[in-house]
């Protein structure tokens, strides 16, 4: 979908130079340091253009790479919607909308608790914020899934990934640490979501087994 696009790369091939989409494009070299004033200026420019709307972030870094401070910041602050592969790069789609009001959670998935959550239905889709906490250290690298179900229980959309897009592996959590994942499910305008629900769970990628859910 058309949106502001930030391209952070040092490999500008034809596929990136021919960005035929409506919306503004900000291009910068990568990798950079978060203390680089020129990098911060381009970073601030892209976020300001996309404020309250959508942003495509294009990077040649692998998922969860520790040097990719921009992608980490987006996973920490914005709502992730989708990822596409483009000319040897990853294009990630985020919504930069503000957080919805938080509600208490109370569900547990093994050693992980859903401490609080927020859900907001807007004209362009559904935004979900999930705040997790751990009750014990040395967790395995668990991953979560969120299914959006229609009134008949059919899966309309889903996201399955590691916490914060791989920037906060569950195995590194400490007791009482808080991690918030933000998800955006785009929906066609006028979609009637009455009776829809979310199904949330955690799995052990090594075995494929789900963690027990307790309310």
C-alpha positions in Angstrom: 0.0 0.0 0.0 1.2 3.6 -0.6 3.0 5.1 2.3 6.1 7.0 3.3 9.1 4.8 2.5 12.5 4.9 4.3 15.2 3.0 2.4 18.3 2.4 4.6 20.9 0.6 2.5 24.2 0.8 0.8 23.1 -1.4 -2.1 20.8 0.6 -4.4 20.1 -1.6 -7.4 17.4 -1.0 -10.0 14.7 -2.6 -7.8 15.2 0.1 -5.2 15.9 3.0 -7.6 12.6 2.4 -9.3 10.2 2.9 -6.4 6.9 3.5 -8.2 4.6 4.2 -5.4 2.7 7.3 -4.3 4.1 8.7 -1.1 7.4 10.2 0.0 10.7 8.3 -0.2 13.6 9.0 2.2 16.9 7.3 1.3 20.0 7.0 3.5 23.2 5.0 3.8 23.3 2.0 6.1 24.7 0.8 8.4 24.9 3.9 10.5 25.3 4.7 14.2 22.4 6.1 16.2 24.8 8.9 17.2 25.3 10.0 13.6 23.6 13.4 13.3 22.9 13.0 9.5 21.4 9.5 10.1 19.3 10.9 12.9 18.1 13.8 10.7 17.0 11.4 7.9 15.4 9.1 10.5 13.5 11.9 12.1 12.4 13.2 8.7 10.9 9.9 7.7 9.0 9.4 11.0 7.7 13.0 10.8 6.3 12.4 7.3 4.6 9.2 8.4 3.4 10.4 11.8 0.0 8.9 12.6 0.1 6.9 9.3 2.1 4.1 7.7 5.8 3.7 7.0 7.6 1.2 4.8 11.1 0.5 6.2 13.5 -1.1 3.6 16.7 -2.7 4.9 19.3 -5.2 3.8 19.9 -6.3 7.4 18.7 -9.7 8.5 15.8 -9.9 10.9 16.8 -9.0 14.5 20.3 -7.8 13.6 21.8 -6.0 16.5 23.3 -3.2 14.3 19.9 -2.3 12.9 18.9 0.3 15.5 16.1 1.8 13.3 14.2 -1.5 12.8 14.5 -2.1 16.6 13.1 1.3 17.4 10.1 0.6 15.0 9.4 -2.7 16.7 9.5 -1.0 20.1 7.3 1.9 19.2 5.2 1.2 16.1 2.6 -1.4 14.9 4.1 -4.1 12.6 1.8 -5.2 9.7 3.8 -7.2 7.1 7.1 -8.0 5.6 8.0 -8.3 1.9 11.2 -9.3 0.1 12.3 -6.7 -2.4 15.5 -7.0 -4.5 17.6 -8.7 -1.8 16.1 -6.4 0.9 13.4 -6.7 3.4 10.5 -4.2 3.3 8.6 -3.9 6.6 5.3 -2.2 6.9 4.5 -0.3 10.2 1.6 1.8 11.4 2.7 4.8 13.5 -0.6 5.3 15.3 -0.7 6.0 19.1 -1.3 3.2 21.5 -4.9 2.4 22.5 -5.9 2.4 26.2 -4.5 -0.5 28.1 -6.7 -3.2 29.7 -5.5 -5.7 32.4 -4.5 -9.1 31.0 -4.2 -12.0 33.5 -3.5 -14.9 31.1 -0.4 -17.0 31.5 1.4 -19.1 28.9 3.8 -21.3 30.8 6.4 -18.8 32.3 5.0 -15.9 30.3 2.1 -13.7 31.4 0.0 -11.3 29.3 0.1 -8.4 31.7 -2.0 -6.0 29.7 -3.3 -5.4 26.2 -4.9 -2.8 24.1 -7.2 -3.2 21.0 -8.3 -0.4 18.7 -10.5 -0.7 15.6 -9.9 2.0 13.1 -11.0 2.8 9.5 -7.8 1.1 8.1 -7.7 -1.9 10.3 -7.1 -3.3 13.8 -4.3 -2.4 16.2 -3.3 -4.7 19.0 -0.7 -4.0 21.8 0.3 -6.9 24.0 2.5 -6.4 27.1 4.3 -9.5 28.3 6.3 -10.2 31.5 8.3 -13.2 32.6 7.9 -15.0 35.9 11.3 -16.8 35.7 14.6 -16.5 33.9 16.3 -18.7 31.3 13.3 -19.1 29.1 13.6 -20.9 25.8 13.3 -18.9 22.6 9.6 -19.1 22.5 7.6 -17.3 19.8 4.0 -16.0 19.9 1.1 -16.2 17.5 -2.0 -14.0 17.2 -4.9 -15.0 15.0 -7.7 -12.6 14.0 -11.0 -14.6 13.9 -14.2 -13.6 12.2 -17.7 -14.2 13.7 -17.6 -17.8 12.4 -14.2 -18.6 14.0 -12.3 -18.5 10.7 -8.8 -17.1 10.7 -8.9 -13.8 8.8 -5.3 -12.7 9.4 -2.4 -13.8 11.7 1.0 -12.8 12.8 3.6 -15.3 14.2 7.0 -14.1 15.3 9.6 -13.7 18.1 9.1 -10.9 20.6 9.9 -7.4 19.1 10.7 -8.9 15.7 13.6 -10.9 17.1 15.2 -8.0 19.0 14.0 -9.3 22.4 14.4 -13.1 22.4 12.5 -14.7 25.2 15.5 -16.7 26.3 17.1 -13.4 27.4 14.2 -12.1 29.5 14.7 -11.6 33.2 11.9 -11.9 35.9 9.5 -9.0 35.8 10.9 -7.6 32.6 8.2 -6.0 30.4 8.1 -6.4 26.6 5.4 -4.9 24.4 4.6 -6.3 21.0 2.4 -4.1 18.6 0.5 -5.6 15.7 -1.5 -4.0 12.9 -4.0 -6.0 10.9 -5.1 -4.0 7.8 -8.7 -4.4 6.8 -10.8 -3.2 3.9 -12.8 0.0 4.7 -16.2 -0.7 6.1 -15.3 -4.2 7.4 -17.9 -5.2 10.0 -15.9 -6.7 12.9 -18.9 -7.4 15.2 -18.3 -10.8 16.9 -14.7 -11.0 15.9 -12.1 -12.3 18.3 -8.3 -12.7 18.9 -6.6 -16.0 19.6 -3.3 -15.6 21.3 -0.7 -18.2 22.2 3.0 -19.1 22.6 4.9 -22.0 21.0 8.3 -23.6 21.5 9.8 -23.4 18.0 12.2 -26.3 18.7 9.3 -28.7 19.3 6.3 -26.9 17.8 4.3 -27.5 20.9 2.1 -24.8 22.4 2.7 -23.5 25.9 -0.3 -24.2 28.2 -2.7 -21.2 28.5 -4.1 -20.5 32.0 -6.5 -17.6 32.9 
